[in-house]
Amino acid sequence: MIGVIGIGRAVGHYVIRELLDAGESVTLLYRDPDRGAHGFGDSIQVDRCDLTGPNVDLPLLDCIVSLAPIQAVRDEIALSERAGGDRVIFFSSALRHSRAGLTDVEARVAGLKAVESSDFEWTILRPTTIYGPGDRNVSSLRDRITKHRILSTVGSGERFVQPVFAGDVAYVVSASVSRESAKCRSFDLGEPEPTTYTNMVEKIADAVGRTPLKVYVPVSVALGISRVLRRLKPNSALTADRIQRTSEDRHVDIDEAREALGFHPRPLDEGRGRLVVDA
């Protein structure tokens, strides 16, 4: 029995379907009753376990797949200990490789160390930007391209990106459950080859039949704007951390995942069609 928690992430539905297709029994673990009750509609039948009650009776689980942010890893490790299994699969991200010294990176590193020092047979998956229905990044970019004639970008647009399709990430989750080669290892996940941010924009724009005017905002200018916005609106999403991360290259080496897990992701040229179908 596989327990899956953190279904709110865009990759969640793909993970459930992939595990079921592989013949696994799945229990959805949730702390949000609305998601637990309505996360799949009637299309997928899975067992459910509400973790919010005072006396939760957990089923015996062979493995827990946590799609929740790895910063909350201690809660998930405690959950795994209660469930009695010895396999855990956690999600981190390629942000782990950031050189910007961001607070979020420090939290992720702490989470990784907590997993690696545990007594479980663990696997850590570090995808780059995941795209698919409901993702917060590439689909959001598609919507901006669709709705607006002008698209502003921080930096030159020449930084590298390596987005990965949610269905390909889900395959790796399923492979990690069953393969000995996945145990006590971390894997970076991305599309086969990195591309520039500008090239990604052009591919998405071509898929939706738009040609936006691209405006490039220098990093120094964006940082200045963020300082002004922070004074006017303390909760502004345009933070210095976000700008620094946006200006970094985001490419990873996926050879280990290829060799150990049979990971053969589709390039954005093939996966971008889903962005149009699911719009």
C-alpha positions as CSV (number, residue, x, y, z in Angstrom):
1,M,0.0,0.0,0.0
2,I,1.4,3.4,-1.0
3,G,0.3,6.5,0.9
4,V,0.4,9.8,-1.1
5,I,0.3,13.2,0.7
6,G,0.4,16.7,-0.7
7,I,-2.1,16.2,-3.6
8,G,-2.5,19.9,-4.0
9,R,0.6,20.1,-6.2
10,A,0.0,20.0,-10.0
11,V,1.8,16.7,-10.3
12,G,-0.4,15.0,-7.8
13,H,-3.1,13.6,-10.1
14,Y,-0.4,12.2,-12.5
15,V,1.3,10.5,-9.6
16,I,-1.9,8.8,-8.4
17,R,-2.7,7.6,-12.0
18,E,0.8,6.3,-12.6
19,L,0.9,4.3,-9.4
20,L,-2.5,2.8,-10.1
21,D,-1.5,1.9,-13.6
22,A,1.5,0.2,-12.1
23,G,-0.8,-2.0,-10.1
24,E,-0.1,-0.3,-6.7
25,S,-2.8,0.2,-4.0
26,V,-3.0,3.8,-3.1
27,T,-4.3,5.7,-0.1
28,L,-4.6,9.5,-0.3
29,L,-3.5,11.1,2.9
30,Y,-4.8,14.6,3.4
31,R,-5.1,17.5,5.9
32,D,-7.5,19.5,3.8
33,P,-10.9,17.8,3.8
34,D,-12.0,19.5,0.6
35,R,-9.1,18.2,-1.3
36,G,-9.4,14.8,0.2
37,A,-13.1,14.5,-0.7
38,H,-13.1,16.1,-4.1
39,G,-9.5,15.9,-5.3
40,F,-10.3,13.6,-8.2
41,G,-14.0,13.8,-8.7
42,D,-15.4,10.4,-9.7
43,S,-12.8,9.5,-12.3
44,I,-10.3,7.8,-9.9
45,Q,-11.2,5.7,-6.9
46,V,-8.6,5.6,-4.1
47,D,-8.8,5.0,-0.4
48,R,-8.6,8.2,1.7
49,C,-7.3,8.9,5.2
50,D,-8.1,12.2,6.9
51,L,-5.1,13.3,9.0
52,T,-6.9,16.1,10.8
53,G,-8.9,14.0,13.3
54,P,-7.8,13.7,17.0
55,N,-7.4,9.9,16.7
56,V,-6.3,9.1,13.2
57,D,-6.2,5.4,12.5
58,L,-3.5,5.1,9.8
59,P,-3.4,2.1,7.5
60,L,-0.2,0.1,7.3
61,L,1.8,1.6,4.5
62,D,4.8,0.1,2.7
63,C,5.8,3.5,1.3
64,I,4.8,7.2,1.7
65,V,5.2,9.6,-1.3
66,S,5.2,13.1,0.0
67,L,4.5,15.8,-2.6
68,A,4.5,18.5,0.1
69,P,7.4,21.0,0.3
70,I,10.5,19.3,1.9
71,Q,10.7,22.1,4.4
72,A,7.8,20.3,6.2
73,V,9.8,17.0,6.2
74,R,9.8,16.4,9.9
75,D,6.0,16.1,10.0
76,E,6.1,13.6,7.1
77,I,8.9,11.6,8.7
78,A,6.8,11.3,11.9
79,L,3.8,10.3,9.8
80,S,5.9,7.6,8.1
81,E,7.1,6.2,11.4
82,R,3.4,5.9,12.5
83,A,2.4,4.1,9.3
84,G,5.1,1.4,9.8
85,G,6.7,1.5,6.4
86,D,10.4,1.8,5.6
87,R,10.3,3.6,2.2
88,V,9.8,7.3,1.8
89,I,9.9,9.4,-1.4
90,F,10.2,13.2,-1.0
91,F,10.1,16.1,-3.4
92,S,12.7,18.9,-3.3
93,S,13.5,21.0,-6.3
94,A,16.4,22.2,-8.4
95,L,16.4,25.3,-6.3
96,R,18.7,23.2,-4.1
97,H,21.5,24.1,-6.6
98,S,20.9,27.9,-6.3
99,R,24.0,30.0,-5.6
100,A,22.0,33.0,-4.5
101,G,22.0,32.2,-0.8
102,L,18.2,32.4,-0.5
103,T,16.4,31.7,2.7
104,D,14.2,29.1,0.9
105,V,17.3,27.3,-0.2
106,E,18.5,27.0,3.4
107,A,15.2,25.6,4.5
108,R,15.3,23.0,1.7
109,V,18.9,22.0,2.6
110,A,17.8,21.5,6.2
111,G,14.9,19.3,5.0
112,L,17.2,17.2,2.8
113,K,19.6,16.6,5.7
114,A,16.7,15.5,7.9
115,V,15.7,12.9,5.3
116,E,19.2,11.7,4.7
117,S,19.9,11.2,8.4
118,S,16.7,9.3,9.0
119,D,16.5,5.5,9.2
120,F,14.2,5.2,6.2
121,E,15.1,3.9,2.7
122,W,14.6,7.3,1.1
123,T,14.5,8.8,-2.3
124,I,14.6,12.5,-3.0
125,L,13.4,13.9,-6.4
126,R,14.5,17.4,-7.5
127,P,12.5,18.4,-10.5
128,T,13.1,21.8,-12.2
129,T,10.0,23.7,-13.1
130,I,7.1,21.2,-13.5
131,Y,4.5,22.0,-16.1
132,G,1.1,20.5,-16.6
133,P,-2.6,21.3,-15.7
134,G,-2.7,23.6,-12.7
135,D,1.0,24.3,-12.4
136,R,1.9,27.8,-11.1
137,N,4.7,28.6,-13.5
138,V,4.6,27.5,-17.1
139,S,0.8,27.5,-17.3
140,S,0.8,30.9,-15.7
141,L,3.3,32.0,-18.4
142,R,1.0,30.6,-21.1
143,D,-1.9,32.6,-19.6
144,R,0.1,35.8,-19.6
145,I,1.1,35.2,-23.3
146,T,-2.5,34.5,-24.2
147,K,-4.1,37.5,-22.4
148,H,-1.5,40.2,-22.9
149,R,0.3,41.7,-25.9
150,I,3.4,42.7,-23.9
151,L,5.4,40.2,-21.8
152,S,8.0,41.6,-19.4
153,T,11.0,39.4,-18.3
154,V,13.6,40.1,-15.7
155,G,17.1,39.8,-17.1
156,S,18.2,39.2,-20.7
157,G,16.1,36.1,-21.3
158,E,19.2,34.1,-22.1
159,R,19.3,32.2,-18.8
160,F,18.8,28.4,-19.2
161,V,15.6,26.6,-18.1
162,Q,14.8,22.9,-18.3
163,P,11.1,22.5,-17.5
164,V,9.8,18.9,-17.1
165,F,6.3,17.5,-17.8
166,A,4.3,16.4,-14.8
167,G,3.6,13.0,-16.4
168,D,7.3,12.3,-16.7
169,V,7.9,13.2,-13.1
170,A,5.1,10.9,-12.1
171,Y,6.8,8.0,-13.9
172,V,9.9,8.6,-11.8
173,V,7.8,8.4,-8.6
174,S,6.4,5.1,-9.6
175,A,9.8,3.7,-10.7
176,S,11.3,4.9,-7.4
177,V,8.8,2.9,-5.4
178,S,9.8,-0.4,-6.9
179,R,13.5,-0.1,-7.9
180,E,16.4,-0.9,-5.6
181,S,18.5,1.6,-7.6
182,A,16.4,4.4,-6.2
183,K,17.0,3.8,-2.5
184,C,19.0,6.3,-0.5
185,R,19.7,8.5,-3.6
186,S,18.7,11.9,-4.9
187,F,17.8,12.6,-8.6
188,D,17.6,15.8,-10.6
189,L,14.7,15.9,-13.1
190,G,14.3,18.1,-16.2
191,E,13.6,17.9,-19.9
192,P,16.4,16.3,-22.0
193,E,18.3,19.5,-22.8
194,P,18.2,23.0,-21.4
195,T,16.9,25.9,-23.4
196,T,16.9,29.6,-23.0
197,Y,14.0,31.3,-21.3
198,T,13.3,33.3,-24.4
199,N,13.2,30.1,-26.5
200,M,10.7,28.6,-24.1
201,V,8.5,31.7,-24.3
202,E,8.6,31.5,-28.1
203,K,7.7,27.8,-28.1
204,I,4.7,28.4,-25.8
205,A,3.6,31.5,-27.8
206,D,3.8,29.4,-31.0
207,A,1.6,26.7,-29.4
208,V,-1.1,29.2,-28.4
209,G,-0.8,31.2,-31.7
210,R,0.4,34.5,-30.2
211,T,3.4,36.8,-30.7
212,P,3.9,38.9,-27.6
213,L,6.2,41.9,-27.5
214,K,9.0,40.9,-25.2
215,V,10.3,43.5,-22.8
216,Y,13.5,42.8,-20.9
217,V,13.9,44.5,-17.5
218,P,17.5,44.6,-16.2
219,V,18.0,42.9,-12.8
220,S,19.2,46.1,-11.2
221,V,16.0,47.9,-12.3
222,A,13.8,45.0,-11.0
223,L,15.5,45.1,-7.6
224,G,14.9,48.8,-7.4
225,I,11.2,48.3,-8.2
226,S,10.9,45.6,-5.6
227,R,12.3,47.9,-2.9
228,V,9.7,50.6,-3.8
229,L,6.9,48.0,-3.9
230,R,8.0,46.6,-0.5
231,R,7.5,50.0,1.1
232,L,4.1,50.4,-0.5
233,K,3.0,46.8,-0.3
234,P,4.9,44.7,2.3
235,N,3.4,41.5,0.9
236,S,4.4,42.1,-2.7
237,A,5.3,39.0,-4.6
238,L,8.2,40.8,-6.4
239,T,10.9,40.1,-3.8
240,A,14.7,40.4,-4.1
241,D,15.0,36.7,-3.5
242,R,12.6,35.9,-6.3
243,I,14.4,38.3,-8.7
244,Q,17.8,36.8,-7.9
245,R,16.5,33.3,-8.5
246,T,14.8,34.3,-11.7
247,S,18.1,35.6,-13.1
248,E,19.9,32.3,-12.4
249,D,20.4,29.5,-14.9
250,R,18.1,26.5,-14.1
251,H,19.6,23.4,-15.8
252,V,20.5,20.1,-14.3
253,D,22.2,16.8,-15.1
254,I,19.5,14.0,-15.5
255,D,21.9,11.2,-16.4
256,E,21.6,9.5,-13.0
257,A,17.8,9.4,-13.3
258,R,18.1,8.0,-16.8
259,E,20.5,5.2,-15.7
260,A,18.8,4.3,-12.4
261,L,15.1,4.9,-13.2
262,G,14.7,4.7,-16.9
263,F,13.8,8.4,-17.0
264,H,13.3,9.5,-20.6
265,P,11.4,12.8,-20.4
266,R,9.8,14.4,-23.4
267,P,11.2,17.7,-24.7
268,L,9.1,20.8,-24.3
269,D,8.4,20.6,-28.1
270,E,6.3,17.5,-27.4
271,G,4.9,18.4,-24.0
272,R,3.8,22.0,-24.8
273,G,0.8,20.6,-26.6
274,R,-0.7,19.8,-23.2
275,L,-0.6,23.4,-22.3
276,V,-3.0,24.2,-25.1
277,V,-5.3,21.2,-24.6
278,D,-5.6,21.9,-20.8
279,A,-5.9,25.7,-21.1
